[in-house]
């Protein structure tokens, strides 16, 4: 997986988080369709994307928002 993006996010309590987005490389037979993306915090905790700007920390269930 390749790191394709980094951005900051905040929780409702104001806690700051750093998010990394990884994408699987596209196979040559699948050109034109993007590989799957994985979202995680820099400490390794997994995120579930709820929208382009809203994510849920899998471990705690806390929702965080892109800033």
N, C-alpha and C positions, 0 to 999 in steps of 0.2 A: 504494500500500500504506500502511496505517495502522499506526503503532506501537501495539501493544495490551498489551504486558507487558515488564517488565525484571526480571531476577533475577541473583543471583550464582551462580557455579559454581566448583568447584576441580578441579584435575587430581590425579593420584596423587602427584605430587611436592609438592603443596601450593600450587602456583601458583594465584593467584586470577584469575578471568575475570568479565567482565560481559557478560551475554547480553541481546540485544534480540529480541523476537518481533514480526514484522510479519504482518498479515493483509490479504488482498485484500478490498475491499468486496464485499458480497453484492449481486448484481444483483436487481432487484425481482422478476423471474420465479423466482428461486431462494430466496425468503424462507423462513426456517426451516432452511436448510442453511448452515453456516458457510463462509466463504471459505477458501482454502488459506493455511496458515501457513508463514512462512519464518523460520528461526532463524539469527542471526549474532552474532558478537562485536562489541563496540563499535568494534574496529579494522577491521571490514568482512569478516573471514574468515567463510566460510560454515560452518554446522554441519549435520550429519545427525542428526535425532532418532532415538535407538535405543529410548527409552522416555520416560515423562513426566519422568524424573529423570536420564537418561543420554544424552549426546550425543557425537558424534565430530567433531573439527575436520577438515574435508575436506582442507585443505592438508597437515597433518602426520600425520593418522591418530590423534592423541592423543585418548583418551577423557576426558571431563570429566563431573562430577556436580553436579547442582543442590544448593545448600545452603540 
